[in-house]
Amino acid sequence: MDSDLTFSSRRSPVVCLHGCVASSQPLASTVGLDVLKRGGNAADAAVAIAAALAVTEPCTTGPGGDAFCLFYNGNTGEIKGINGSGRSPQALTLDLFEGRGFSAGTPPSAFDALNITVPGAPACWCDTVQLFGSKKLSLQEVLSGAVELAEEGFPVSEVAAHYWEKWTTALRSDGKALGEDLLTDSRPPRCGQVFKNPSLAQTIKELGERGKPAFYQGRVARAIVDVILQNGGVMTLEDLSSHDSEGFRLWELPPNSQGLVALFLLNILENFPQLKAGGHNSPDYIHVLVEAVRLAQTDAFHYLGDPAHGAVPLESLLDKSYSRQRAQRVSMNRAMECVRPGLTTGSDTVYFCVIDSQGNACSFVNSTYMGFGTGLVPKDCGFSLQNRGAGFSLCREHINCVAGGKRPYHTLIPALLTDSSTKSQKPQLLAALGVVGAFMQPQGHIQVLLNMVEFGMNPQQALDAPRVFVHYDPKADGWLVKLEEGIDQEVAVELRKRGHMVTWPVTGHGRSEFGRGQIITVGDWWNISVTQDSSPSRVLWAGSDPRADGCAQGY
């Protein structure tokens, strides 16, 4: 039963010197650490983990999904990013949806084949190794750990087994079926049952041998197009072969991802210097956080989309004067009755991070969106196809309106934290961190960051602490505030008095709504009880979220 599953953690943070990995699955963390020990760097290890998680957690991630990567170069301090999200098929237009009877009020099922966008993850894996890798290991060597897991099999872990069952049931309830490659005797595997996926092993093996063409052309590409067309989708071989990742130089990835939301949220919270005074997860603390999230998410839903298909007002949204203006709407005594966009201008996911002995860091997120995505599995390929296109709007004038060759609004946002106040000419890496969970991601980033910066928690404590999730519910026509078990009931009572719609306590597997995070820090800069030395520490501190099966490992 859900109520029997608790996530309170008494784990100590992992501390090490030479390299560290953190992911939501112990076997995947082991694969990544092995790559570091064989001479690979943070980028190599991150891709190894991504592929291993595709094997061990196909209900959250895989080659049929998207990926985003941030890489910190330990020698130069330069930070670069890869947007590994795929575009919609060229034939996917609003007219097509309307011709099939769909509209903003009556969209297709989230699991419909029309919601499949080009999988960007395999290209992102290849590009990450090519652009940022050590060059000491080939792509084939980097992916070998995942191939071995898929060929020889692995025991399914507890949380993964739960979501394997949950999303298989959800697909069946919607009249869909999960491909047999991801089932055992037509059933999801149980916790502790050994699961093999020889089809996925072959797909990953071919990717390692031939690179991107092995996925976007040839056998796999034809299988992808076949299963999509058989189920009413419109993707073509040309849609797949024309895919490419995009590169950026940023700390949070830009639109079409929601990285902007985390930065905007921080800007708003800067206007509340008293935030810490009431204590961690106090009524005042949560009230301000909730109101800031409502403001940031409202603007994001209205203004963010694919910048190649419409103007995104980034500079205006991130302007400090604009965040001050938005912060003035927050009353400490009462929740805002109505939140509208402020400018006058027009999931299921895995996160993992690695820091190596050279000071390089890789922050990486990979997802098939909702569980197995559409649940459609290309013949003999061993992975399911994402449903990221469900993130499009069917409102014709919206910046995120569906169109051919367009990337939808994206929830995936890996993060890096640096200190630019040092005398060094390059930014100093402080942490690689991330919290997955669709629209929980920017909220999770800010909450675990504040746990460390304002309240002196170590990475494991910051992830263990109870969290808050704010989201708009169309059925309730309002913003819901969900409080995780561990937050005092008195806080829930006080928030309701201020006008918030509160759900308390959220327990068991329901706590997945609060995301699953990983953190690795360089040094213990977060330790407010210790006077920091002038020279930065080389010790790596890491934590892994107790809401998942994972762990951090170092050497």
N, C-alpha and C positions, 0 to 999 in steps of 0.2 A: 504493500500500500504506500501511496505517496507520503502519508503522515509518518511512516516509519523511516523515511530516508532523510537524515539530517546532514547539514553541511558545515556544522561547526568544526573548525580546524584547530588542532593544537600543534601543527607542524611548525618547525623552526624554518627560518629562511635558509636557502642553500647558499653557502659562502665558498668561494673558490678563487683561484688566481689566473688560470691559463685559458679558460673558455667555459661558456655556459650556454645551455639551451633550456627553453621552457615551452611546453606544448600541452595540449589537452589529452594526450595519450602517452603512457610510459614507453610503449614500444617505439613510437615515433620519436620521442625524445632520445631514446637509445640510438636509433638510426642516425639522428643528427649529430650526437656526440661522437659517434664512430667516425663520421666524415671529418670532424675537426681533428681527431687523433690521427687520421691518415694523411693529414697535411692540407685538407680543405679549409676554406675560410668561412666567415659567417654567411655569405651568400650561398656557397655550395651547400652548407648544412641546412639552411632554410629550405632550399629546393628539395633536398633529401627528405626533410620532415613533411613538406607539402605532399610529396608523392606517397610517403608512408601513411599519412592521415587519410589519403584517398582510398587506401586499402582498408584501414582499420575503422574509419568513420565515414562510410559512404552515404550515411544518412545526413551528413552536414556538408560534405565537400567532395571534390573529385575533378577529373579532367573535363567533365561536362559543365563546369562552372566557371566563375571569374576569379581573378586574383589581383591584389595590389601589393606593391613592395616599396619600402623605403630603405635606402642603404647609406650608412655613414662610413666614409673613408677615414680610417684611423690615422693615416699619414697626412692628409690634406685638410681634414675637417669638412670636406665637401659632402653635401647631402643630395642624393638624387633619388627620384622615384620613378616607378613604372606603373602606368595605368593599364592593367590587364583585363579590362572589361570589354566585352564584345558588343557589336552593333546588331540592330535588328535586321532581318532580311530586307533587301531592297523592295520586295513586293508587299511588305507589311505597311499598309497605309490605313488612315482613319476611314477612308471610303470602303476599304475591304471589311473592316469591322462592322461598319454601319450596314453594309450589304448583307452581312450575315445576321443582322438583327441585334447587334450589340451597341451599347451606348454607355455614357458615364454612369447612368443609373442602373444599367443592366449589363455589366461587363461579363466576359466569359469566365468560366471556372479558372481559378488560379493555376490549375494543373493542365490547362488546355495547351495543345501544341503550338498555338499562335503566340504563346508567351515565351517560346524558346528564342533566345538571342545566341549569337555565335559564341561558343565557349572560348573565353580568353585565357584561361589558366595555363594550358600547355605552352602557349607562346610566351607567357610571362615567366614560366619556369625556365624555358630555353634562354630567353633574353637576360634573365637575372644571372645565370651562370656565365653567359657570354660577356656581358657588360661589367659585372662586378666580381665574378668568380676568381679563384686563386690561380687558375690555369695549371694547377698541379694535378687536378683530377679531371677526367673527361666527363661529359654529361652522362655517358653510360655508367661510369663508376659512381657518380653522384646518385643515380637512380637505382643502383643495384640492390640497396637495402630494401626498398619497396617491392622490387621484383621478387626478392627472396620471401618476404612476408606473404605476398599474394600466392606464390607457387607452393610454399610449404604449409601455409595456413597459420592462423593465430587464434588464441582464445579471445572471444568477444568480451569486452569489459562491461561493467554494470550499467553505467549511464548510456553508453553507446547502444547496448541491447534494448534499453527502455525506449530510446528514440527510434531505433530500427523498427520496433513494434508499433510505436505511435504513428509514424508516418506511413508505414505499410497499411495500417488500418484507415488512416485518413484518405489515402488514395482509393482504397476499395469502397469507402463510404461515398466517394464522389463518382463511382462507376469506373474508376481507372484501375490499372494493375501495375505493380512494380515488376520490372523485367526479371526473369528467372535467374540471370547471372548473379543477382543480389539476394537470392533466397536459397534456402535449403529445404528440398522437398516441398516447395511452394510456401514455405513459412519463413519468417525472420528468425535468425539464429538466437538462441538463448544465451544468457550470461554464462561464460565459461565454456561454451561450445566452440570447437575449433572450426573456423570458416576458411575455405580456400576460394580463390578467385583467379583461376588460370587465364581467363579471357583478359582480365585487367593486367595480369602479369605480362601477357603478350603485347598489349597496347603500350605499356610503359617501356617494355624492352625495345619495341620498334622506335619509340620516341627517343630513347637514349642512343640508338644506332644511327638514326637518320635525321633527328632534329624535327623542326616544325613541319616539314613536308610530310612526315609520317602520319601526322594528325590531320592537317588541313588539306591534304591531297591523298588520293589513293584509297586503300581499303577502308580505313576508319571514316574518312570524309563521305564516301559513298554510303556506308552503313548509317551515318548520321542523317543524311538527306533522305534515305529510304524510309527510316522509321518516322521521320517528321511528316513526310508527304502521306504516308499511310494513315496518319492520324489527323489530317486536316491542316497541317502547317504549310508554309510556303518557302522554306529555306532552299537555296540552291548550292551547287558545288562552287559557283563563283562567289557567293556570299562567304563561304569558308576560306577559299584560297586567297581572297583579298584582305583577310584580317591581318592587322598589325597592332602591336602594343604602342603606347605613347609614353615618352619620357618627360620628367619634370624635375625641377630643383626646388624642393619645398620640404617642410617638416610635417605638414598635414597635406594630403593630396587634394587638389582642387576639384571643382565640378568636372564631371558629373557625380563625383563622390560627395558625401556629406561631411568631409573633413572641415569645411567652413563652419559648420554648426558648433564644433568643439571650440574653435577659436573665437567665434562670436559669443558663445556662452561665457568663456573666460573674460572677455571684454566687459560684458554686463556685470559679472560678479565682482570685478575690480571696483565697482562703484559702491560696494557694501563692505567697508573696512571692518565693520563690527561683526562680520559673519562668524568669526571664530569664538566670539565672546560667550555665546550661549552654550557652547559645548558641541561635541560631535553628535549629529543626528538629533539635535534639540528641535523644538517646534519652530523657532525663528530660523535656524539653519535650513531645515527642510523647506519651510515656506518660501524663503528667498530662492533656493535652488529650483523649486517647482515653478515659480513665476518666471525665472530666467529661462528655463527650458521651454516653457510655453511661448515666450517671445521669440527665442531662437528658432524653434521648430516651425512656428507659424511663418516666419520669413523664409525659411528654407523651403517649405512646401510651395510657397508662392513664387520664389525667384530662381530656384536651382533646377538645372537641367543640363543637357549637352551643350556646351558653349559653341560648338560648331554649328548649331541650329538655332541660336538665339543669344542675345546679349545677357550676360549674367553680371549684375552690378557689384562685383567683388569689392572694389575700393570703397564704395559707399557703405556696404554692409559691415566692413571691417574698420571703418573710420571710428576713432575713439569718441568723437562728438556724437555720432549716431548711437553708439552703445549707451552713452550718458543719457541721451534723450529717451531711449527705450527703458532704461533703468528707472527713470522718474515716474514711470507708470506703476511701479510696484509700491503698494501700501503694505506696511507691516501688520496691519490689523485685519485686512480683508483681501480675499482672492479677487483678482480682476474678473469682472463679469463677462467681458468680451475682449478677445485678442484678435487684432487685425494686422495685416502686413504694414510695416512702418514707413517704407519708402514711397515716394510719389511717382517713381518710375515703374515703366512697364515690367531572423532568420536563423535560418540556421547556417552557422558559419564556424570556421576554426581560425583562431589567431595563435601565432607562435613567434618567438623572437630568439635571436642568437647574438652573442658577443664573443669574438675570438681573441686569441692571444696578441694579435697585432692592433687591437683596439677598434677593429671594424665591427659594425653592428648591422643587423638586418631585421627589420620589422615587417611582418608578412601576414596577410589575411587571404583566405581562400574560401569560396562558398558556392553551393548550388542553390542558394536562397532559402526556399521553404522545404526543409527536410531533403528528400530525394529530388527536389525540383518537380518536374512533370512526371517523374517516375519512368519515363520512356528510356529504354536501354538499347542502343544500337546493337545489331546482331554481332555476337562474338567479340564485343568490346569491353564488357565488364564494368561500365559506369553509366550513370543516369544523366539526363540532360536537364539543365537548370530551367527555372521559370522566371528569370530576372525581368522579362518583358512585362510581368504583372505590375511592375513599378511605373509603367507609362500611364499617363492621363489620357482619357478619351474625350477631353474637352478641347475643342478645336483651337481656341485661342491661348491655351496654356503653354508655357515654354517647354514643359515636359510632355506635350502631346505626342502620341505615337506617330512615327514616320519611318520611311524606309532608310536604312543605313544610319540609324541614330542610336546613341547610347542612352538608356533610361537613367533616371535619377537613381543613384547608387548609394547603398548604406555602408559599404566596406571602407574602413578607414584605419590603417595601421598608423602608429605614431612613434616619433622620437622626441626626446627632451634634451635640449642643450643649454649650456650656460654661456651666453654671449657677453657677460660682464667681466670675464677674466681679461688679464693683460695680454694673453696670447692672441695672435692674429686670427686664429681659427676657432670656431665654436667648439667648446668642450662637451663631449657626450656625457650626459647625466643618466639617461635611461632609454631603453627600448620598452614600449608598453602598448597594450591594447586590450580592449574589452569588446567581445563580439555580442551580437544580439539585435540585429536590424536597427531600429530607431533608438535602442538603448545605448548604442555604441558611443556617441558623443557624450551622453550623460554619464556612462560608465567611466570614460576617460577622465572626465573632470572630477568625479567622486573619488576615484582611487588616487588621482594626483593630489587633490586637496587632503586626503587622508595622510599622505606623506609630507607635503609641504607645510600644511597648517597644523597637523596634529602629531607629527613626528613618528608615524607608523613605519615599520619596515615593510618591504614589498609583500611578504606573506600576510602580515596583519592588515595591510591596506586592501588586499583581495578578500580576506576573511570577513571583514566588517560588513554588517548588513547594509543593503543599498535601497535606493528609491528609484522607481520607474514612473515616468510621466508620459502619457500618450493620449492622443485624441481618439475618442470612441464615437463614431458616427451614430451608433444605435442609441447611445446615451445623450448624444448631441452636446458633448462636453469633454473636458479634460479629466482623466482618471489619474489618481495618485495611488500607486501600489507600494506598500511598505513591507519589506521583508521581515520574516520572523527574526526577532532579536532587537527590533526597535520597540521601545516602550509603548504600551497601550495608551498612556497619557498623551503621548505625542499625536497619535491618531485622533484622539478626542479633541485636542486643541486645534488641529488642522481642520477638522470638520466644523468647528465653531467659526473658523475664518472663511468658511464657504467652499472648501475643497471637497470633492467627491473622493473618498478614501476607501481603499480595500486593505484590511489588516486582519490577521497576519497572513502573508503568502508563505506557504510551507512546502516541503517535499519537492517533488520534481517540478512543481509550479515555480520554483525559484529560478528555473532556467530563464525566466523573463528578465532577470536582473543581469544577464550576460555571464560570459565565462572569460576570464582575463589571464594574462601572463605579464610578468614584469621582471626585467633584469636591470639593476642599477650599477653604475660604476662608482664605488665608494659608498659611504653612509652619510651623504649630504643631508638626508632627511632626518637624521638623528639630532633633534633640537636640544638634547641634554648633554651633548658632547661638543666641546670647542673644536671646530674644524681646523686642521693643519693648513698651512698655506700651500703645500704641495698636494695635489689630488691623489687619492688612494687608488691603487690598482686592484683592490679586492672587489670582486663581483658579488652582488647580493641578488638573490632571485626568489620569486614566489610564483606559485601556480594555483589557480582558482579551485577551491574545494567543491564548486558546483559542477565540475567535470571529473573525468577519470585521471587527469594528467599529473605531471610532476615536472619540476625543474631538476636538471642534472648538470654537474660541473666536474672539472678536473684541474 
